[in-house]
Amino acid sequence: MKSNYVKRTQKDYTLSFKLQIVSEIERGELTKSQAKSKYGIQGDSTITNWLKKYGNFDWENQSSISMSKSPEQRIVELEEKIKLLEKQKARAEHLAERADKKAILFDMMIGLAEKEFNIPIRKNSKPK
């Protein structure tokens, strides 16, 4: 007897399909197991991989223990979260500083070009 079963791989799923499932799970409309059943996804880690790759949850700082946490554990978690937020803030400040420097350089370049070629590049917008 010949079987019509075809094993699927993650490459068989479109990006929009993956994003749709991630969105449904993150909005709380489905659990991972419900999505797996509803859409016929076979792999146990397939949806978890999509959530890690395309989702908004911070998987690096996820606690693997689902029991209630002691105050000490909660403090450690919060300290880790603070470290992550401080890194993100430092990165954002660095990018903002770079953007400011670029704006200053572009302004200087436009000024030099206006002087060198004797043409107005900037628009003069007067308040009404």
Secondary structure, DSSP 8 states (H G I E B T S, - for coil): ---------GGGS-HHHHHHHHHHHHTTS--HHHHHHHHT---SSHHHHHHHHH-SS-GGG--S--S---HHHHHHHHHHHHHHHHHHHHHHHHHHHHHHHHHHHHHHHHHHHHHHHT---S------
